[in-house]
Amino acid sequence: MKTKKVPLRKCVACQGQFPKKELMRIVSNAEEGIVVDPTGKKNGRGAYLCKTVECVELAQKNRKLQQALKSQIEDGVYEQIKELL
């Protein structure tokens, strides 16, 4: 019996590889700007973060999310992400 392959993604902050379901996807697209994508299916450039405050703060401090999404990110977006944790 074959086991199903689990898709892995890399956290932009800590660089750890985890199953896609354990990470939070942040998307940058023209219509909505930068938003959290709970479904993992929205259009646009996506980046993944661990669901920990430490990784969100590390991404903010080192501008890792900005580099991954190739766009400016307001501090309010980081606050939104922290609230969803």
C-alpha positions as a printed NumPy array, in Angstrom:
array([[ 0.   ,  0.   ,  0.   ],
       [ 1.366,  3.413, -1.002],
       [ 1.593,  6.188,  1.566],
       [ 0.395,  9.611,  0.507],
       [ 3.158, 12.16 ,  0.004],
       [ 2.898, 15.121,  2.403],
       [ 3.754, 18.459,  0.732],
       [ 6.493, 20.312,  2.629],
       [ 7.003, 24.072,  2.714],
       [ 9.729, 26.248,  4.217],
       [ 9.069, 28.907,  6.85 ],
       [10.582, 32.19 ,  5.595],
       [11.588, 33.187,  9.138],
       [13.238, 30.109, 10.697],
       [13.966, 28.269,  7.407],
       [12.549, 25.016,  8.831],
       [10.657, 22.613,  6.546],
       [ 7.238, 21.541,  7.76 ],
       [ 4.091, 19.957,  6.303],
       [ 2.058, 22.587,  4.451],
       [-0.931, 22.221,  6.841],
       [ 1.21 , 23.238,  9.858],
       [ 2.205, 26.585,  8.33 ],
       [ 0.32 , 29.819,  7.682],
       [ 0.275, 31.161,  4.106],
       [ 0.563, 34.891,  3.51 ],
       [-0.407, 36.075,  0.008],
       [ 0.328, 39.24 , -1.932],
       [-1.991, 39.931, -4.853],
       [-3.157, 42.98 , -6.789],
       [-6.81 , 42.863, -5.691],
       [-6.506, 42.47 , -1.915],
       [-2.924, 43.442, -1.131],
       [-1.263, 41.341,  1.564],
       [-3.6  , 38.943,  3.362],
       [-3.505, 35.711,  5.346],
       [-4.71 , 32.782,  3.238],
       [-6.27 , 30.119,  5.496],
       [-7.309, 27.982,  2.492],
       [-3.863, 27.965,  0.87 ],
       [-5.479, 28.428, -2.541],
       [-5.669, 32.172, -3.175],
       [-4.019, 33.619, -6.267],
       [-0.848, 35.618, -5.886],
       [ 2.664, 35.291, -4.547],
       [ 2.668, 33.293, -1.348],
       [ 5.041, 32.824,  1.572],
       [ 4.789, 30.499,  4.557],
       [ 5.31 , 31.212,  8.263],
       [ 5.246, 28.95 , 11.315],
       [ 2.229, 29.522, 13.551],
       [ 4.38 , 30.964, 16.355],
       [ 4.787, 34.53 , 17.59 ],
       [ 8.583, 34.056, 17.511],
       [ 8.607, 33.348, 13.761],
       [ 6.268, 36.253, 12.996],
       [ 8.481, 38.637, 14.996],
       [11.636, 37.227, 13.368],
       [10.122, 37.724,  9.903],
       [ 9.196, 41.301, 10.83 ],
       [12.602, 42.124, 12.307],
       [14.618, 40.681,  9.42 ],
       [12.116, 41.722,  6.714],
       [11.947, 38.112,  5.509],
       [ 8.281, 38.339,  4.545],
       [ 8.925, 41.5  ,  2.503],
       [11.718, 39.75 ,  0.607],
       [ 9.629, 36.637, -0.045],
       [ 6.558, 38.57 , -1.234],
       [ 8.614, 41.246, -3.022],
       [ 6.486, 44.085, -1.627],
       [ 6.347, 46.516,  1.297],
       [ 4.494, 45.293,  4.378],
       [ 2.862, 47.562,  6.946],
       [ 3.264, 46.799, 10.67 ],
       [-0.529, 46.362, 10.854],
       [-0.262, 43.21 ,  8.727],
       [ 2.062, 41.643, 11.299],
       [-0.405, 42.541, 14.051],
       [-3.208, 40.855, 12.056],
       [-1.076, 37.723, 11.703],
       [-0.348, 37.648, 15.446],
       [-4.078, 37.952, 16.224],
       [-4.813, 34.9  , 14.073],
       [-2.348, 32.768, 16.049]])
